[in-house]
Amino acid sequence: MRPSRVRAGRGPATSDYRRKGTATLLHIAFEDGFDHDSAVVKVDGREVSRLEGLTTRYQISLARAVDFEAEGPARVEVSVPTRCLSRWEVVPLDAPTYVAVSIEDDGLSWRTQHEPYGYV
């Protein structure tokens, strides 16, 4: 198992994120379908966040968002124990990465992009 390379918090405002060994912003937004749920985020098998009471504000389609710094590629897992749901993806993290997770049709949907999501 490789050593942990995750640090919670906000990423630097400017940096060369493509340099090997450089930590990159990983932003995870919990969007639609949450109703007093808990969620656990793991990066490369290490728990980096545990959230309780997630409830989607439908006016903006967002329950909560969390930021981390991590080196890629990384295995990112999001689980929602209150619904017995879990999903993981290998995320390259070659640039600041924004992941949106929603509960849809009794499963977790997952969108990844390199631009921030817009919430009103």
N, CA, C and O of each residue as an XYZ file, in Angstrom:
480
protein
N       0.845     -1.177      0.000
C       0.000      0.000      0.000
C       0.889      1.239      0.000
O       1.835      1.331      0.782
N       0.589      2.166     -0.859
C       1.409      3.374     -0.924
C       1.037      4.323      0.193
O      -0.082      4.272      0.703
N       1.953      5.184      0.580
C       1.680      6.102      1.686
C       0.576      7.086      1.332
O       0.367      7.414      0.164
N      -0.118      7.546      2.346
C      -1.203      8.494      2.154
C      -0.672      9.807      1.604
O       0.380     10.290      2.020
N      -1.418     10.378      0.658
C      -0.999     11.627      0.041
C      -2.150     12.620      0.023
O      -2.317     13.359     -0.947
N      -2.932     12.642      1.068
C      -4.119     13.491      1.099
C      -4.005     14.488      2.236
O      -3.573     14.148      3.338
N      -4.394     15.713      1.959
C      -4.421     16.745      2.978
C      -5.741     17.488      2.846
O      -6.065     17.986      1.768
N      -6.489     17.565      3.905
C      -7.758     18.288      3.863
C      -7.499     19.776      3.807
O      -6.468     20.261      4.272
N      -8.439     20.488      3.235
C      -8.332     21.934      3.162
C      -8.452     22.423      1.735
O      -8.749     21.645      0.829
N      -8.231     23.665      1.539
C      -8.321     24.253      0.195
C      -6.975     24.183     -0.501
O      -5.925     24.281      0.133
N      -7.021     24.012     -1.812
C      -5.801     23.987     -2.595
C      -5.251     25.385     -2.772
O      -5.960     26.362     -2.528
N      -4.001     25.502     -3.192
C      -3.427     26.818     -3.427
C      -4.131     27.527     -4.576
O      -4.672     26.882     -5.475
N      -4.120     28.838     -4.544
C      -4.805     29.609     -5.574
C      -4.142     29.421     -6.932
O      -4.835     29.332     -7.945
N      -2.830     29.360     -6.972
C      -2.131     29.131     -8.226
C      -1.004     28.151     -7.970
O      -0.371     28.167     -6.914
N      -0.763     27.298     -8.955
C       0.288     26.305     -8.821
C       0.409     25.544    -10.126
O      -0.489     25.592    -10.966
N       1.517     24.844    -10.294
C       1.676     23.963    -11.439
C       1.168     22.584    -11.039
O       1.932     21.749    -10.557
N      -0.145     22.347    -11.244
C      -0.772     21.115    -10.807
C      -0.333     19.905    -11.620
O      -0.552     18.775    -11.182
N       0.271     20.092    -12.772
C       0.632     18.964    -13.619
C       1.974     18.350    -13.250
O       2.321     17.283    -13.757
N       2.713     18.983    -12.401
C       4.004     18.468    -11.982
C       3.823     17.209    -11.151
O       3.003     17.195    -10.233
N       4.560     16.160    -11.446
C       4.444     14.910    -10.710
C       4.766     15.143     -9.233
O       5.713     15.851     -8.892
N       3.954     14.531     -8.366
C       4.181     14.657     -6.943
C       3.588     15.918     -6.329
O       3.805     16.190     -5.148
N       2.846     16.686     -7.109
C       2.251     17.919     -6.622
C       0.808     17.658     -6.214
O       0.051     17.043     -6.965
N       0.426     18.117     -5.041
C      -0.955     17.970     -4.587
C      -1.869     18.851     -5.423
O      -1.511     19.969     -5.794
N      -3.050     18.332     -5.712
C      -4.022     18.993     -6.564
C      -5.350     19.104     -5.828
O      -5.681     18.242     -5.014
N      -6.102     20.141     -6.103
C      -7.420     20.317     -5.512
C      -8.347     19.190     -5.956
O      -8.463     18.896     -7.146
N      -9.001     18.568     -4.985
C     -10.084     17.618     -5.220
C     -11.296     18.162     -4.477
O     -11.307     18.220     -3.247
N     -12.316     18.561     -5.230
C     -13.535     19.154     -4.683
C     -14.659     18.149     -4.878
O     -14.895     17.693     -5.997
N     -15.350     17.801     -3.805
C     -16.472     16.872     -3.910
C     -17.728     17.584     -3.444
O     -17.805     18.050     -2.307
N     -18.724     17.667     -4.342
C     -19.997     18.309     -4.042
C     -21.079     17.239     -3.924
O     -21.236     16.398     -4.809
N     -21.812     17.283     -2.833
C     -22.939     16.383     -2.632
C     -24.170     17.143     -3.099
O     -24.580     18.121     -2.474
N     -24.749     16.693     -4.188
C     -25.814     17.464     -4.826
C     -27.198     16.905     -4.511
O     -27.627     16.969     -3.359
N     -27.900     16.367     -5.481
C     -29.312     16.002     -5.348
C     -29.545     14.673     -4.629
O     -28.713     13.767     -4.679
N     -30.689     14.582     -3.965
C     -31.165     13.329     -3.409
C     -30.826     13.052     -1.961
O     -31.236     12.018     -1.434
N     -30.105     13.918     -1.303
C     -29.720     13.684      0.092
C     -30.811     14.186      1.033
O     -31.352     15.277      0.851
N     -31.129     13.367      2.048
C     -32.164     13.714      3.000
C     -31.761     13.200      4.381
O     -32.065     12.064      4.742
N     -31.077     14.044      5.143
C     -30.569     13.688      6.475
C     -29.655     12.464      6.412
O     -29.734     11.575      7.260
N     -28.797     12.427      5.408
C     -27.900     11.290      5.181
C     -26.514     11.558      5.732
O     -26.136     12.701      5.989
N     -25.769     10.485      5.908
C     -24.352     10.596      6.244
C     -23.554     10.166      5.012
O     -24.048      9.410      4.175
N     -22.329     10.649      4.912
C     -21.460     10.293      3.791
C     -20.028     10.176      4.293
O     -19.610     10.885      5.208
N     -19.290      9.266      3.674
C     -17.884      9.058      3.996
C     -17.101      9.171      2.701
O     -17.478      8.578      1.690
N     -16.010      9.933      2.727
C     -15.125     10.070      1.578
C     -13.794      9.432      1.929
O     -13.209      9.723      2.972
N     -13.315      8.547      1.038
C     -11.999      7.939      1.199
C     -11.176      8.224     -0.049
O     -11.686      8.193     -1.169
N      -9.905      8.501      0.163
C      -8.967      8.682     -0.943
C      -7.847      7.680     -0.732
O      -7.174      7.691      0.299
N      -7.652      6.813     -1.719
C      -6.661      5.733     -1.637
C      -6.835      4.915     -0.359
O      -5.857      4.532      0.283
N      -8.103      4.650      0.005
C      -8.398      3.808      1.147
C      -8.375      4.507      2.493
O      -8.714      3.895      3.505
N      -7.989      5.752      2.529
C      -7.910      6.507      3.790
C      -9.121      7.418      3.924
O      -9.418      8.196      3.017
N      -9.823      7.327      5.051
C     -10.973      8.191      5.287
C     -10.493      9.625      5.478
O      -9.660      9.907      6.339
N     -11.036     10.527      4.657
C     -10.634     11.928      4.737
C     -11.779     12.839      5.162
O     -11.557     14.000      5.506
N     -13.010     12.313      5.139
C     -14.142     13.125      5.568
C     -15.308     12.224      5.943
O     -15.573     11.215      5.291
N     -15.992     12.612      7.004
C     -17.236     11.949      7.428
C     -18.238     13.065      7.692
O     -18.008     13.926      8.540
N     -19.335     13.045      6.971
C     -20.337     14.108      7.058
C     -21.653     13.525      7.557
O     -22.023     12.410      7.187
N     -22.347     14.268      8.383
C     -23.634     13.835      8.932
C     -24.703     14.861      8.583
O     -24.413     16.046      8.421
N     -25.934     14.397      8.471
C     -27.060     15.302      8.269
C     -27.088     15.989      6.919
O     -27.577     17.113      6.811
N     -26.572     15.335      5.884
C     -26.595     15.949      4.549
C     -28.022     15.994      4.017
O     -28.691     14.965      3.917
N     -28.474     17.184      3.681
C     -29.798     17.371      3.102
C     -29.668     18.352      1.946
O     -29.133     19.450      2.101
N     -30.164     17.943      0.793
C     -30.077     18.781     -0.404
C     -30.968     20.006     -0.266
O     -32.141     19.905      0.093
N     -30.389     21.157     -0.557
C     -31.171     22.389     -0.696
C     -31.566     22.457     -2.172
O     -30.749     22.806     -3.025
N     -32.815     22.124     -2.463
C     -33.235     21.969     -3.855
C     -33.231     23.276     -4.645
O     -33.247     23.245     -5.876
N     -33.209     24.410     -3.970
C     -33.129     25.685     -4.697
C     -31.806     25.787     -5.446
O     -31.729     26.417     -6.500
N     -30.749     25.155     -4.888
C     -29.435     25.234     -5.528
C     -28.856     23.859     -5.853
O     -27.734     23.765     -6.350
N     -29.613     22.782     -5.576
C     -29.179     21.405     -5.843
C     -27.851     21.077     -5.172
O     -26.964     20.488     -5.790
N     -27.722     21.459     -3.913
C     -26.483     21.204     -3.188
C     -26.777     20.939     -1.719
O     -27.539     21.669     -1.083
N     -26.158     19.876     -1.183
C     -26.247     19.595      0.247
C     -25.018     20.164      0.953
O     -25.144     20.862      1.960
N     -23.841     19.868      0.429
C     -22.591     20.357      1.010
C     -21.456     20.039      0.036
O     -21.607     19.202     -0.854
N     -20.335     20.706      0.213
C     -19.147     20.426     -0.590
C     -17.932     20.405      0.327
O     -17.888     21.120      1.328
N     -16.951     19.587     -0.017
C     -15.711     19.499      0.748
C     -14.531     19.565     -0.222
O     -14.620     19.121     -1.367
N     -13.422     20.132      0.267
C     -12.206     20.279     -0.539
C     -11.052     19.537      0.122
O     -10.942     19.491      1.348
N     -10.195     18.959     -0.713
C      -8.990     18.277     -0.258
C      -7.870     18.581     -1.225
O      -8.105     19.091     -2.321
N      -6.663     18.271     -0.826
C      -5.534     18.229     -1.746
C      -5.080     16.780     -1.806
O      -4.950     16.124     -0.773
N      -4.841     16.282     -3.005
C      -4.401     14.901     -3.176
C      -3.535     14.809     -4.423
O      -3.605     15.660     -5.310
N      -2.723     13.769     -4.476
C      -1.916     13.491     -5.661
C      -2.600     12.410     -6.464
O      -3.216     11.502     -5.906
N      -2.491     12.510     -7.777
C      -3.158     11.538     -8.630
C      -2.179     10.653     -9.360
O      -0.977     10.916     -9.400
N      -2.717      9.605     -9.934
C      -4.123      9.219     -9.849
C      -4.463      8.705     -8.461
O      -3.611      8.164     -7.757
N      -5.726      8.883     -8.078
C      -6.175      8.465     -6.756
C      -7.504      7.735     -6.878
O      -8.344      8.070     -7.713
N      -7.671      6.737     -6.034
C      -8.950      6.021     -5.953
C      -9.809      6.786     -4.950
O      -9.501      6.831     -3.758
N     -10.886      7.387     -5.446
C     -11.780      8.185     -4.615
C     -13.072      7.396     -4.430
O     -13.714      6.990     -5.398
N     -13.438      7.188     -3.172
C     -14.650      6.439     -2.848
C     -15.572      7.310     -2.013
O     -15.145      7.959     -1.058
N     -16.841      7.311     -2.391
C     -17.871      8.005     -1.631
C     -18.907      6.960     -1.240
O     -19.422      6.233     -2.089
N     -19.204      6.893      0.046
C     -20.256      5.985      0.495
C     -21.293      6.772      1.281
O     -20.986      7.775      1.926
N     -22.521      6.292      1.209
C     -23.636      6.879      1.939
C     -24.220      5.749      2.790
O     -25.140      5.056      2.355
N     -23.686      5.564      4.002
C     -24.099      4.440      4.841
C     -25.592      4.426      5.171
O     -26.171      3.354      5.344
N     -26.220      5.588      5.259
C     -27.647      5.645      5.580
C     -28.505      5.063      4.464
O     -29.679      4.765      4.681
N     -27.936      4.897      3.275
C     -28.666      4.321      2.139
C     -28.003      3.039      1.636
O     -28.461      2.452      0.656
N     -26.939      2.602      2.290
C     -26.178      1.410      1.861
C     -25.685      1.572      0.420
O     -25.763      0.639     -0.379
N     -25.180      2.760      0.100
C     -24.685      3.061     -1.238
C     -23.199      3.370     -1.182
O     -22.703      3.942     -0.211
N     -22.497      2.981     -2.240
C     -21.074      3.290     -2.337
C     -20.669      3.274     -3.804
O     -21.219      2.524     -4.611
N     -19.694      4.119     -4.131
C     -19.156      4.144     -5.490
C     -17.744      4.673     -5.424
O     -17.432      5.543     -4.611
N     -16.882      4.140     -6.290
C     -15.517      4.643     -6.359
C     -15.104      4.793     -7.813
O     -15.621      4.125     -8.708
N     -14.167      5.680     -8.009
C     -13.592      5.939     -9.333
C     -12.116      6.249     -9.149
O     -11.717      6.789     -8.117
N     -11.311      5.915    -10.132
C      -9.927      6.366    -10.148
C      -9.922      7.715    -10.856
O     -10.334      7.829    -12.010
N      -9.450      8.730    -10.148
C      -9.474     10.105    -10.644
C      -8.034     10.517    -10.954
O      -7.176     10.435    -10.075
N      -7.746     10.962    -12.192
C      -6.365     11.290    -12.573
C      -5.727     12.410    -11.756
O      -4.532     12.346    -11.466
N      -6.488     13.427    -11.382
C      -5.983     14.578    -10.624
C      -4.773     15.221    -11.306
O      -3.795     15.578    -10.651
N      -4.855     15.360    -12.619
C      -3.805     16.040    -13.371
C      -4.062     17.546    -13.448
O      -3.281     18.297    -14.033
N      -5.175     17.969    -12.844
C      -5.570     19.380    -12.754
C      -6.584     19.456    -11.615
O      -7.084     18.417    -11.184
N      -6.905     20.642    -11.115
C      -7.960     20.724    -10.102
C      -9.198     19.968    -10.603
O      -9.630     20.154    -11.741
N      -9.752     19.125     -9.749
C     -10.825     18.224    -10.166
C     -12.046     18.417     -9.289
O     -11.948     18.482     -8.063
N     -13.195     18.507     -9.934
C     -14.472     18.744     -9.279
C     -15.374     17.546     -9.529
O     -15.672     17.212    -10.676
N     -15.810     16.897     -8.447
C     -16.657     15.717     -8.525
C     -18.008     16.072     -7.917
O     -18.071     16.632     -6.823
N     -19.088     15.748     -8.624
C     -20.443     15.956     -8.120
C     -21.088     14.592     -7.925
O     -21.115     13.771     -8.842
N     -21.604     14.356     -6.732
C     -22.233     13.086     -6.393
C     -23.691     13.353     -6.049
O     -23.999     14.254     -5.269
N     -24.590     12.559     -6.638
C     -26.020     12.657     -6.352
C     -26.578     11.265     -6.111
O     -26.022     10.271     -6.580
N     -27.674     11.202     -5.381
C     -28.403      9.944     -5.214
C     -29.525      9.949     -6.240
O     -30.394     10.821     -6.228
N     -29.492      8.952     -7.137
C     -30.497      8.850     -8.203
C     -30.853      7.386     -8.404
O     -29.968      6.536     -8.504
N     -32.141      7.092     -8.464
C     -32.603      5.730     -8.736
C     -31.912      4.701     -7.858
O     -31.451      3.674     -8.355
N     -31.835      4.960     -6.562
C     -31.235      4.045     -5.585
C     -29.768      3.736     -5.864
O     -29.281      2.660     -5.517
N     -29.069      4.670     -6.485
C     -27.637      4.537     -6.715
C     -26.978      5.903     -6.647
O     -27.653      6.926     -6.530
N     -25.653      5.912     -6.722
C     -24.914      7.168     -6.722
C     -24.508      7.513     -8.143
O     -23.883      6.700     -8.824
N     -24.854      8.699     -8.593
C     -24.352      9.192     -9.879
C     -23.126     10.033     -9.598
O     -22.968     10.573     -8.504
N     -22.255     10.141    -10.598
C     -20.926     10.720    -10.394
C     -20.569     11.500    -11.650
O     -20.572     10.944    -12.748
N     -20.264     12.778    -11.498
C     -19.795     13.610    -12.621
C     -18.463     14.215    -12.227
O     -18.285     14.668    -11.096
N     -17.531     14.220    -13.160
C     -16.209     14.791    -12.910
C     -15.890     15.798    -14.002
O     -16.148     15.555    -15.181
N     -15.320     16.942    -13.596
C     -14.875     17.943    -14.562
C     -13.743     18.753    -13.948
O     -13.449     18.629    -12.759
N     -13.113     19.581    -14.770
C     -11.986     20.384    -14.300
C     -12.348     21.842    -14.048
O     -11.479     22.646    -13.709
N     -13.618     22.190    -14.208
C     -14.073     23.551    -13.905
C     -15.006     23.494    -12.708
O     -15.712     22.502    -12.529
N     -15.026     24.543    -11.879
C     -15.938     24.552    -10.734
C     -17.401     24.496    -11.178
O     -17.770     25.029    -12.225
N     -18.215     23.843    -10.362
C     -19.662     23.843    -10.603
C     -20.206     25.178    -10.152
O     -19.671     25.788     -9.227
N     -21.263     25.638    -10.795
C     -21.872     26.907    -10.430
C     -23.112     26.682     -9.588
O     -24.055     26.028    -10.033
N     -23.121     27.209     -8.395
C     -24.296     27.142     -7.519
C     -24.711     28.557     -7.205
O     -23.873     29.418     -6.941
N     -25.994     28.793     -7.234
C     -26.496     30.133     -6.983
C     -26.601     30.377     -5.507
O     -27.009     31.460     -5.087
